């Protein structure tokens, strides 16, 4: 099988690399950077951003400019050298400079699993961006217009929710209108990862107790929305096999460019096959030293037999 392959390393501690790597991302090398005056939305210089955020005052800027000229430093490096800002402050300013939705340091409202949002310079984030790029290239080369993807794996604990959540954020950071749907109505996790209510969700929509207004915008991650699983129903397989699921998918296609599904274990439940069939495309995960090769091959075979296209495989090492 001509499969897209990618290694996703998961740092369960949630810690990133040292911030020295991040410093090199700033390209603001102006030797005589004017002192920022007002928060002009069009002005994306590091000094202006840090001043608008209240991290620097006019006297601080003067000191930074003097050191910058004297030692041929970037503005952010000079500010760090003087101890006027932290490395986290600089990382957040760089993310804002390049229009990258980014959670501020210390934000505990969402799970640390969202490494793409918490640590934009972490190697796991780069792996997710690489996966995003490969998917976009594959879709472009194949002329795919319905960019709908089911994240599938044989068993539990293989990283489906992690990959689905981070990949959705990565697409949203690119400016794509992205919808993440938690179709794991057996053991849903996306509402906890994003810290949103699951009072209404996919189960309510499919049973006729709610409509597409159950979709929750998550603007802090860019153009991202989430449809949580909602209350656990007694008949998830039946709900996913009925017409309302196809109708919902048809309706949201007009509002979103990318739709990503989280799913339950494919070897335990037929739910994943139903979701992948509606999506038309699946990304199959396998976990290092955990997933049996025979199980992965069986899932790929079953998806293919049902008419679902496996666009790639991800070897999840954690």
FENVEN-V590698 format. One record per pair of residues at least 24 apart in sequence whose C-alpha atoms are under 6 Angstrom apart, sorted by the first residue. I is the first residue (numbers start at 1). GAP is how many residues later the second one is. If there is no record, write none. Layout:
i->I gap->GAP
i->I gap->GAP
This chain:
i->3 gap->309
i->4 gap->308
i->4 gap->309
i->5 gap->308
i->5 gap->309
i->6 gap->308
i->7 gap->308
i->7 gap->309
i->8 gap->119
i->8 gap->308
i->9 gap->115
i->9 gap->308
i->9 gap->309
i->10 gap->308
i->14 gap->98
i->16 gap->106
i->17 gap->105
i->29 gap->45
i->31 gap->38
i->44 gap->53
i->100 gap->73
i->101 gap->72
i->101 gap->120
i->101 gap->121
i->110 gap->83
i->110 gap->84
i->110 gap->85
i->111 gap->82
i->114 gap->52
i->116 gap->50
i->147 gap->111
i->148 gap->110
i->148 gap->111
i->148 gap->112
i->148 gap->131
i->149 gap->111
i->149 gap->130
i->149 gap->132
i->149 gap->133
i->150 gap->110
i->150 gap->111
i->150 gap->126
i->150 gap->132
i->151 gap->110
i->151 gap->111
i->151 gap->131
i->151 gap->132
i->152 gap->132
i->153 gap->112
i->153 gap->113
i->153 gap->131
i->153 gap->132
i->154 gap->111
i->154 gap->112
i->154 gap->113
i->155 gap->110
i->156 gap->109
i->158 gap->129
i->161 gap->101
i->164 gap->98
i->172 gap->50
i->172 gap->51
i->172 gap->52
i->173 gap->49
i->177 gap->46
i->177 gap->79
i->177 gap->80
i->178 gap->46
i->178 gap->78
i->178 gap->80
i->178 gap->81
i->179 gap->45
i->179 gap->46
i->179 gap->47
i->179 gap->80
i->180 gap->46
i->180 gap->79
i->180 gap->80
i->180 gap->81
i->181 gap->45
i->181 gap->46
i->181 gap->80
i->182 gap->46
i->182 gap->47
i->182 gap->79
i->182 gap->80
i->183 gap->46
i->183 gap->79
i->183 gap->80
i->184 gap->79
i->184 gap->80
i->185 gap->44
i->185 gap->47
i->191 gap->37
i->198 gap->30
i->198 gap->32
i->199 gap->31
i->200 gap->30
i->201 gap->26
i->201 gap->27
i->201 gap->28
i->201 gap->29
i->202 gap->27
i->202 gap->28
i->203 gap->27
i->206 gap->38
i->237 gap->34
i->277 gap->31
i->280 gap->28
i->281 gap->27
i->281 gap->28
i->281 gap->29
i->282 gap->28
i->282 gap->29
i->283 gap->27
i->283 gap->28
i->283 gap->29
i->283 gap->30
i->284 gap->29
i->285 gap->28
i->285 gap->29
i->286 gap->29
i->286 gap->30
i->287 gap->28
i->287 gap->29
i->287 gap->30
i->288 gap->29
